[in-house]
């Protein structure tokens, strides 16, 4: 019938939430202000008397003895009046603060949202503490409330503040993804050197490699973070540039980070809970091998490593398998997001150096005439059609035998 039901429901929800915040703020402010009044009333009265007496005797040097003798009744009246006024201020403080909140919360809610409306009660107590502190030897009780973020002066500043925060978050997110890609490149070089993955599969974007590279990179980052001393449970260490990512430095408005982070934190907590076993270097290497063992036929070096380090009968096997599954789940989510897809090309187009000694031996066997040339001229590196880099052993190390 043309009735904006969703808008009406939103208005009702806002009204109920605002009323709840008003009542809560009035109660909290009343209780907090009562505590301020009880704690500061007597020191405030003493402070008032001390200030008047100091002012009275400070006139002795300039005004003389006659002034002191003639003016004391007026100073006494001033002490009595200010004492009455001070007591009235502390008595009316809880009522005034609670009443002010009934107006400030709706105003803040309609202009800046529920978050700042919730903070308004703490800002009000901080202001009350600041005012009464000036009357009480500069004694402040709620100093911890100074950390509560201030409400923007106007809507334009509030919008600019949010825009600046989002821009900072965007910069942080891009930096995090760049670090992850750099770690993935370093991981790829390590896996190729171990011969757990082949360079042909990397260059050909084999599905098994596309999954295992970010998985091993993620596990490396988390294991480095767990083994680093002095980090809290939500801190992440980027070994690639020795940067520590603190909890309060993570992007607040990045939906991808907010989605992936709980999954990553779950893996880190599991490694922390089994730090003595799961976070050891040997065990991390084994989980890396499990992550790479995802093809129909694994490389020979990987197969040999898995057989030599078989722990299927040990207690840690179940934990390792759970960690592997959780890492793969995170990687499957990472592979779908745009920031990674835009950068993943640099992983597979990077120029990796590979040592292939077997090809040296095969070439020397097939072409004995080239043995002396290869031995005395190490600059001849391209010995096959694939143009791979080969490190040639010095002839003095090889001896007289043909290797």
Protein Blocks (a to p, Z undefined) as FASTA:
>chain_A
ZZafklmmmmmmmmmmmmmmmmmmmmmmmmmmmmmmmmmmmmmmmmmmmmmmmmmmmmmm
mnommlmmmmmmmmmmmmmmmmmmmmmmmmmmmmmmmmmmmmmmmmmmmmnojklmmmmm
mmmmmmmmmmmmmmngoiafklmlmmpccddfblklmmmmmmmmmmmmmmmmmmmmmmmm
mmmmmmmmmmmmnopacfklmmnopaklmmmmmmmmmmmmmmmmmmpghiafkbccdfkn
opacdfklpcfklmklmmmmmmmmmmmmmmmmmmmmmmpmklmmmmmmmmmmmcfbdcfk
lmmmmmmmgcklbmklmmmmmmmmmmmmmmmmmmmpmklmmmmmmmmmpccddddfklmm
mmmmmmmmlmmmmmmmmmlmblcfnopacddddfklnombdZZ
